[in-house]
């Protein structure tokens, strides 16, 4: 049984969604923002910025933390439209639906539906609605601000058959501030890893076309796996990226993007992430990732 109830959390009005095993807390004072994800009563896998906790209102965009919905490609000021006002929600089967009023500056409104399945998997459906009288081209963009000191894991493409071996496997996008020799990056044979370290305060970001459709985050023997779709015929932002990793000294961000889509007036675009959380030992090597992470991914993608 999934319980949905209104609670107070860190000074915000929120909705708690739990089945007694996993728990999510979503703000209704601002957002939509998923502020907490973890085992029920356990550690929050998401980071909340201390200076933003409990704040509401105003015209300044705040990162807050947690998981948010943006529209891509990133642009100033469009992507940074404040989400500082209260939102509405209603209960749905096994979860809740959160609805933001349209953004004044863009005419776009955001919705997130959060549900928990019988196997403890969480589905997060992101939706952008074009309330303008003209067509816009955007992509739905889910961003999770992860708690510090963890490790992100992005799969490398598998070796192809002989007839495609000579062709490139996927794009790798670098930002102007990205340093490939930064010690937080681990460029492995089968995986790219990003190790969050508060001692390194510079910003770093990469993007990939992740056709394997998953990314993971390990923190304190907890493993969060996100799975998502990839459409080889679609156009994605940022040189074709549907999966991006950003980090600073404060936090690490796991980001996934849907295809770049032309949205007609009153039309919509959706992007879905599927989440799981489990116990897992520290993945010290790529063989450890194969042993402890990959089976979780395979099980999640089959369900």
C-alpha positions in Angstrom: 0.0 0.0 0.0 1.3 3.4 -0.9 0.6 6.2 1.5 0.2 9.8 0.3 -0.1 12.5 3.0 0.7 16.2 3.6 3.5 16.9 6.0 5.9 19.7 7.0 9.5 19.2 5.9 12.3 21.7 6.7 9.9 24.7 6.7 8.0 23.7 3.5 4.6 22.3 3.0 5.1 19.0 1.4 3.6 15.7 0.3 5.1 12.4 1.6 4.8 9.4 -0.7 5.9 6.0 0.8 5.1 2.3 0.8 7.0 1.8 4.1 10.2 0.7 2.2 11.0 3.7 0.0 10.0 7.3 0.6 9.8 10.5 -1.4 9.0 14.0 -0.1 7.8 16.6 -2.7 7.4 20.3 -1.9 4.1 22.1 -2.6 5.4 25.4 -1.2 7.8 25.7 -4.2 8.5 23.6 -7.2 7.7 21.1 -8.3 10.7 19.7 -6.4 11.3 16.2 -5.0 13.2 17.1 -1.9 13.8 13.6 -0.4 14.4 10.2 -1.9 15.7 7.2 0.1 14.8 4.3 2.3 11.9 5.2 4.5 13.3 6.9 7.6 16.8 6.7 6.1 19.4 8.9 4.6 18.4 11.4 1.9 20.2 10.7 -1.4 19.4 14.3 -2.5 21.3 17.4 -1.4 19.4 20.5 -0.2 21.2 23.8 -0.2 21.3 25.1 3.4 20.8 28.8 2.4 17.7 28.0 0.4 15.9 25.6 2.8 12.4 26.8 3.8 12.5 29.8 1.5 9.6 30.8 -0.7 8.6 33.7 -3.0 10.6 36.3 -4.7 11.9 36.7 -8.3 15.3 35.2 -7.8 15.8 31.6 -9.0 17.1 29.3 -6.3 18.6 25.9 -6.8 17.0 24.6 -3.6 18.4 21.1 -4.3 16.5 17.8 -4.7 15.1 16.8 -8.1 13.6 19.4 -10.5 12.2 19.7 -14.0 13.7 22.2 -16.4 13.4 22.8 -20.2 16.4 22.5 -22.4 18.5 23.7 -24.1 19.9 25.7 -21.2 19.5 29.4 -21.7 19.5 32.5 -19.5 17.0 33.6 -18.4 14.5 31.0 -19.8 15.8 28.0 -18.0 16.1 30.0 -14.8 12.5 31.0 -14.4 11.9 31.0 -10.7 9.8 28.2 -9.2 9.3 29.9 -5.8 5.5 29.8 -5.6 3.1 27.2 -4.3 1.9 24.4 -6.6 -1.1 22.2 -6.5 -1.3 18.5 -6.3 -3.8 15.6 -6.3 -3.5 12.0 -5.4 -3.3 9.4 -8.1 -3.0 5.6 -8.0 0.2 4.8 -6.0 1.4 8.4 -5.9 0.7 12.0 -6.6 0.5 14.5 -9.5 2.1 17.9 -9.0 1.2 20.9 -11.1 2.9 24.3 -11.5 1.2 27.4 -12.8 2.6 28.6 -16.1 5.8 30.5 -15.9 5.2 34.2 -16.5 8.3 34.7 -18.6 8.0 31.6 -20.8 4.4 30.5 -20.9 5.5 27.0 -20.1 4.0 25.0 -17.2 5.6 22.0 -15.5 4.1 18.9 -14.1 5.6 15.9 -12.3 3.8 12.6 -11.5 5.5 10.4 -8.9 4.4 6.8 -8.3 5.8 3.8 -6.4 5.3 0.3 -7.9 4.9 -3.1 -6.1 8.6 -3.8 -6.5 9.6 -0.5 -4.8 10.6 1.1 -8.2 9.7 4.8 -8.5 8.5 6.3 -11.7 8.9 10.1 -12.3 7.0 11.4 -15.2 8.0 14.9 -16.3 5.7 17.0 -18.5 6.1 20.4 -20.1 3.0 22.2 -21.5 3.1 25.0 -24.0 0.5 27.6 -23.0 1.6 30.1 -25.6 -0.2 30.9 -28.9 2.9 29.9 -30.9 5.0 26.8 -31.3 8.1 26.3 -29.1 11.0 23.8 -29.4 12.1 22.4 -26.1 13.2 19.2 -24.3 12.1 18.0 -20.9 15.1 17.9 -18.6 15.2 16.0 -15.2 18.0 17.1 -12.8 18.8 15.4 -9.5 21.1 17.2 -7.1 22.8 14.4 -5.3 24.2 14.4 -1.8 27.9 15.0 -1.6 30.8 12.4 -1.4 29.2 9.9 -3.7 30.1 8.5 -7.1 28.2 8.7 -10.4 28.5 5.8 -12.9 27.8 6.2 -16.6 28.1 3.1 -18.9 30.3 3.1 -21.9 28.9 1.8 -25.2 29.5 -1.9 -25.7 32.0 -3.1 -28.4 30.1 -3.4 -31.7 30.0 -6.2 -34.2 32.5 -6.2 -37.1 30.3 -4.3 -39.5 30.0 -1.3 -37.1 33.3 -1.5 -35.3 34.8 1.3 -37.5 31.9 3.7 -36.7 31.8 6.1 -33.7 29.8 4.9 -30.8 28.4 8.1 -29.4 29.0 11.8 -28.8 30.8 13.1 -25.7 30.2 16.8 -25.0 32.5 18.9 -22.9 31.7 22.4 -21.5 34.1 25.3 -21.6 35.0 24.8 -17.9 35.5 21.0 -18.2 38.9 19.7 -17.5 39.4 16.1 -18.6 42.4 15.7 -16.3 40.4 16.7 -13.2 41.0 13.9 -10.7 37.3 13.5 -10.1 36.8 11.9 -13.5 37.6 8.3 -14.0 37.7 7.4 -17.7 37.4 3.6 -17.6 37.2 0.9 -20.1 33.6 0.1 -19.5 32.4 3.0 -17.4 32.8 6.8 -16.9 32.8 7.7 -13.2 32.5 11.1 -11.5 33.7 11.0 -7.9 32.4 13.9 -5.9 35.0 15.5 -3.6 34.2 18.7 -1.7 37.9 19.5 -1.7 37.7 20.2 -5.4 35.4 23.3 -5.9 35.7 23.9 -9.6 32.7 23.2 -11.8 32.9 20.2 -14.2 30.3 18.9 -16.7 30.1 16.3 -19.4 27.3 15.0 -21.6 26.9 11.7 -23.5 24.4 10.0 -25.8 23.6 7.2 -23.5 21.9 4.5 -25.6 22.2 2.0 -22.8 19.6 4.0 -20.9 20.9 4.0 -17.3 23.0 6.0 -14.9 23.8 5.2 -11.2 24.9 7.0 -8.0 26.6 5.3 -5.1 26.6 6.8 -1.6 27.4 5.2 1.7 26.5 1.7 0.6 23.3 2.9 -1.1 22.9 2.6 -4.8 20.4 4.7 -6.8 19.8 3.6 -10.4 18.0 5.7 -13.0 16.8 4.2 -16.2 15.4 6.2 -19.1 14.6 5.8 -22.8 16.9 6.6 -25.8 15.6 7.2 -29.3 18.3 6.8 -31.9 16.1 8.7 -34.5 15.5 11.7 -32.2 17.4 14.9 -31.9 18.8 15.7 -28.5 20.3 18.9 -27.1 24.0 19.6 -26.4 25.5 17.8 -29.5 23.1 14.9 -29.0 23.3 14.2 -25.3 20.5 12.6 -23.3 22.6 12.1 -20.1 24.8 14.7 -18.4 26.8 14.9 -15.2 27.6 18.2 -13.5 29.6 18.7 -10.3 31.0 21.4 -8.1 32.5 21.3 -4.6 29.0 21.4 -3.1 27.2 18.6 -5.0 27.0 16.4 -8.0 24.1 16.5 -10.4 22.7 13.6 -12.5 20.7 14.9 -15.5 18.7 13.1 -18.2 17.0 14.7 -21.2 14.2 13.8 -23.5 14.3 14.5 -27.3 14.2 18.1 -28.5 10.5 18.5 -29.6 8.4 21.1 -31.4 5.5 21.7 -29.1 2.4 23.2 -30.6 0.2 25.7 -28.7 -1.4 23.8 -25.7 0.7 20.8 -26.7 2.9 18.9 -24.3 6.1 16.8 -24.2 6.9 14.1 -21.6 10.1 12.4 -20.3 10.2 9.5 -17.8 12.8 8.4 -15.4 12.6 5.1 -13.4 14.4 5.1 -10.0 15.4 2.3 -7.7 17.4 2.2 -4.4 19.2 -0.7 -3.0 22.1 -1.7 -0.7 25.4 -2.1 -2.5 29.1 -2.3 -1.4 31.6 0.3 -2.6 32.4 -0.3 -6.3 36.1 0.0 -6.2 36.7 -1.5 -9.6 34.8 -1.9 -12.9 34.5 -5.6 -12.1 32.7 -4.5 -8.9 30.3 -2.4 -11.0 29.6 -5.4 -13.2 29.0 -7.5 -10.1 26.9 -5.1 -7.9 25.4 -2.5 -10.2 24.7 -4.1 -13.5 22.4 -6.8 -12.1 20.2 -4.0 -10.6 20.1 -2.2 -13.9 19.2 -5.4 -15.9 16.4 -6.2 -13.4 15.1 -2.7 -13.5 15.0 -2.5 -17.3 13.2 -5.8 -17.5 10.4 -4.8 -15.1 
